[in-house]
Amino acid sequence: MGDCIFCEIGSDNSKAERIYQDDYCFVIQDINPITPIHLLLIPTEHIVELWDNQEKLLGHLLVVASKVAEQTGLKANGFRITINQGKDGGQTIPHLHLHLMGGRELPWGTGF
């Protein structure tokens, strides 16, 4: 996808700092963090919607989230994983990704 910033960041030519990377996804810091630690877990393949038959990939992303949470020290006190899907869900980049957030106590509900 030529206009997708996440596809560009995930390309071999990108110099973006990756916290984690494997054949299926990569992890970067959010450029506009809303918590002390705010990471994005992004599939390497361009996938727009959550329901695009990606059961194995979604499971893999959750396993990676757990590994990265431990690696960054979030596992000890807890963290939040969020997927924003579609306009009403707050999705601003049309490429499936998970937000891994923590580093402080997070309130219940939609506020941060």
Contacts in CASP RR format, 6 or more apart in sequence:
PFRMAT RR
TARGET T0000
AUTHOR 0000-0000-0000
METHOD contacts of the structure
MODEL  1
MGDCIFCEIGSDNSKAERIYQDDYCFVIQDINPITPIHLLLIPTEHIVEL
WDNQEKLLGHLLVVASKVAEQTGLKANGFRITINQGKDGGQTIPHLHLHL
MGGRELPWGTGF
1 7 0 8 1.000
1 46 0 8 1.000
1 95 0 8 1.000
2 8 0 8 1.000
4 46 0 8 1.000
4 93 0 8 1.000
4 94 0 8 1.000
4 95 0 8 1.000
5 93 0 8 1.000
5 95 0 8 1.000
6 42 0 8 1.000
6 46 0 8 1.000
6 93 0 8 1.000
6 95 0 8 1.000
6 97 0 8 1.000
7 46 0 8 1.000
7 95 0 8 1.000
8 14 0 8 1.000
9 16 0 8 1.000
9 26 0 8 1.000
9 28 0 8 1.000
9 42 0 8 1.000
10 16 0 8 1.000
10 26 0 8 1.000
10 42 0 8 1.000
10 44 0 8 1.000
16 28 0 8 1.000
17 28 0 8 1.000
17 29 0 8 1.000
18 26 0 8 1.000
18 27 0 8 1.000
18 28 0 8 1.000
19 27 0 8 1.000
19 28 0 8 1.000
19 29 0 8 1.000
19 39 0 8 1.000
19 68 0 8 1.000
19 71 0 8 1.000
19 72 0 8 1.000
20 26 0 8 1.000
20 27 0 8 1.000
20 64 0 8 1.000
20 67 0 8 1.000
20 68 0 8 1.000
20 71 0 8 1.000
21 27 0 8 1.000
22 64 0 8 1.000
23 44 0 8 1.000
24 43 0 8 1.000
24 44 0 8 1.000
24 45 0 8 1.000
24 57 0 8 1.000
24 60 0 8 1.000
24 61 0 8 1.000
25 41 0 8 1.000
25 42 0 8 1.000
25 43 0 8 1.000
25 44 0 8 1.000
25 57 0 8 1.000
25 60 0 8 1.000
25 61 0 8 1.000
25 64 0 8 1.000
26 41 0 8 1.000
26 42 0 8 1.000
26 44 0 8 1.000
27 39 0 8 1.000
27 40 0 8 1.000
27 41 0 8 1.000
27 42 0 8 1.000
27 64 0 8 1.000
27 68 0 8 1.000
27 100 0 8 1.000
28 39 0 8 1.000
28 40 0 8 1.000
28 42 0 8 1.000
29 38 0 8 1.000
29 39 0 8 1.000
29 40 0 8 1.000
30 38 0 8 1.000
30 39 0 8 1.000
30 40 0 8 1.000
30 99 0 8 1.000
34 101 0 8 1.000
34 112 0 8 1.000
35 80 0 8 1.000
35 101 0 8 1.000
35 102 0 8 1.000
35 103 0 8 1.000
35 104 0 8 1.000
35 106 0 8 1.000
35 112 0 8 1.000
36 102 0 8 1.000
36 103 0 8 1.000
36 104 0 8 1.000
37 72 0 8 1.000
37 73 0 8 1.000
37 74 0 8 1.000
37 79 0 8 1.000
37 100 0 8 1.000
37 101 0 8 1.000
37 102 0 8 1.000
37 103 0 8 1.000
38 99 0 8 1.000
38 100 0 8 1.000
38 101 0 8 1.000
38 102 0 8 1.000
39 68 0 8 1.000
39 72 0 8 1.000
39 99 0 8 1.000
39 100 0 8 1.000
39 101 0 8 1.000
40 97 0 8 1.000
40 98 0 8 1.000
40 99 0 8 1.000
40 100 0 8 1.000
41 61 0 8 1.000
41 64 0 8 1.000
41 65 0 8 1.000
41 68 0 8 1.000
41 97 0 8 1.000
41 98 0 8 1.000
41 100 0 8 1.000
42 95 0 8 1.000
42 96 0 8 1.000
42 97 0 8 1.000
43 54 0 8 1.000
43 57 0 8 1.000
43 61 0 8 1.000
43 95 0 8 1.000
43 96 0 8 1.000
43 97 0 8 1.000
45 57 0 8 1.000
46 95 0 8 1.000
47 54 0 8 1.000
47 57 0 8 1.000
47 95 0 8 1.000
47 96 0 8 1.000
48 94 0 8 1.000
48 95 0 8 1.000
48 96 0 8 1.000
49 85 0 8 1.000
49 86 0 8 1.000
49 96 0 8 1.000
50 58 0 8 1.000
50 83 0 8 1.000
50 85 0 8 1.000
50 96 0 8 1.000
52 96 0 8 1.000
54 96 0 8 1.000
61 98 0 8 1.000
62 81 0 8 1.000
65 81 0 8 1.000
65 98 0 8 1.000
65 100 0 8 1.000
66 75 0 8 1.000
68 74 0 8 1.000
68 100 0 8 1.000
69 75 0 8 1.000
69 78 0 8 1.000
69 79 0 8 1.000
69 100 0 8 1.000
74 100 0 8 1.000
74 102 0 8 1.000
74 103 0 8 1.000
77 102 0 8 1.000
77 103 0 8 1.000
78 102 0 8 1.000
79 100 0 8 1.000
79 101 0 8 1.000
79 102 0 8 1.000
79 103 0 8 1.000
80 99 0 8 1.000
80 100 0 8 1.000
80 101 0 8 1.000
80 102 0 8 1.000
80 106 0 8 1.000
81 98 0 8 1.000
81 99 0 8 1.000
81 100 0 8 1.000
81 101 0 8 1.000
82 98 0 8 1.000
82 99 0 8 1.000
82 101 0 8 1.000
83 96 0 8 1.000
83 97 0 8 1.000
83 98 0 8 1.000
83 99 0 8 1.000
84 90 0 8 1.000
84 91 0 8 1.000
84 92 0 8 1.000
84 99 0 8 1.000
85 91 0 8 1.000
101 112 0 8 1.000
106 112 0 8 1.000
END
